[in-house]
Amino acid sequence: MREHRGEACEAWLTEAAASGIEARARFAQGLRADLAAVQAGLTLPWSNGPVAGHVNRLKLRKRQGYGRADVGLVRQRVIQAA
């Protein structure tokens, strides 16, 4: 997993499920539920990291205004932060 080798993912999941460690086996079972996406994430060079960072920043600005800000103030804070 650390070396981003998607082709070895199936073998790792089988090993994790048979490890005897309950938490590791549950984690492997969860990954197996969407194996195609996991393999793509470990194989393809693309990343959504920058997009996730922008979404996180916008959500932070929104949360800062809960209870005391209307949409206009939140919009202004987002624009000023950019």
C-alpha positions as CSV (number, residue, x, y, z in Angstrom):
1,M,0.0,0.0,0.0
2,R,2.7,2.5,0.9
3,E,4.4,2.0,-2.4
4,H,1.2,2.7,-4.4
5,R,1.2,-0.6,-6.2
6,G,-2.5,-1.2,-7.1
7,E,-1.7,-4.5,-8.8
8,A,-0.6,-6.0,-5.4
9,C,-3.8,-4.8,-3.6
10,E,-5.7,-8.1,-3.9
11,A,-2.8,-10.0,-2.3
12,W,-2.6,-7.5,0.5
13,L,-6.3,-7.7,1.2
14,T,-6.2,-11.5,1.4
15,E,-3.2,-11.3,3.8
16,A,-4.9,-8.7,5.9
17,A,-8.1,-10.7,6.2
18,A,-6.2,-13.8,7.3
19,S,-3.9,-11.9,9.7
20,G,-6.1,-12.6,12.8
21,I,-6.2,-8.9,13.7
22,E,-9.9,-8.0,13.8
23,A,-9.5,-4.3,13.0
24,R,-7.2,-5.0,10.1
25,A,-9.6,-7.6,8.7
26,R,-12.5,-5.2,8.9
27,F,-10.4,-2.5,7.2
28,A,-9.6,-4.9,4.4
29,Q,-13.3,-5.9,4.1
30,G,-14.2,-2.2,3.7
31,L,-11.5,-1.7,1.0
32,R,-12.7,-4.8,-0.8
33,A,-16.2,-3.3,-1.0
34,D,-14.9,-0.7,-3.5
35,L,-11.9,-2.5,-4.8
36,A,-11.9,-0.8,-8.2
37,A,-11.7,2.7,-6.7
38,V,-8.9,1.6,-4.3
39,Q,-6.9,0.1,-7.1
40,A,-7.3,3.2,-9.2
41,G,-6.2,5.4,-6.3
42,L,-3.1,3.3,-5.9
43,T,-2.3,3.1,-9.6
44,L,-3.3,6.3,-11.3
45,P,-1.2,9.5,-11.1
46,W,-4.1,11.9,-10.5
47,S,-5.1,13.3,-7.1
48,N,-8.0,15.3,-5.8
49,G,-5.9,16.7,-2.9
50,P,-6.0,20.3,-4.1
51,V,-9.8,20.2,-4.5
52,A,-10.3,18.7,-1.1
53,G,-8.2,21.4,0.4
54,H,-10.3,24.1,-1.2
55,V,-13.5,22.4,0.0
56,N,-12.1,22.2,3.6
57,R,-11.2,25.9,3.5
58,L,-14.7,26.9,2.4
59,K,-16.3,24.7,5.0
60,L,-14.1,26.3,7.7
61,R,-15.2,29.8,6.6
62,K,-18.8,28.7,6.6
63,R,-18.6,27.2,10.1
64,Q,-17.0,30.4,11.5
65,G,-20.2,32.3,10.7
66,Y,-22.8,29.9,12.2
67,G,-25.3,31.7,14.2
68,R,-24.2,35.3,13.5
69,A,-23.5,35.6,9.8
70,D,-25.7,35.7,6.7
71,V,-24.7,34.5,3.3
72,G,-23.3,37.9,2.3
73,L,-20.8,37.9,5.2
74,V,-19.7,34.3,4.6
75,R,-19.3,35.1,0.9
76,Q,-17.2,38.2,1.7
77,R,-15.0,36.2,4.1
78,V,-14.3,33.6,1.4
79,I,-13.5,36.2,-1.2
80,Q,-11.1,38.1,1.2
81,A,-9.4,34.8,2.2
82,A,-8.6,34.0,-1.4
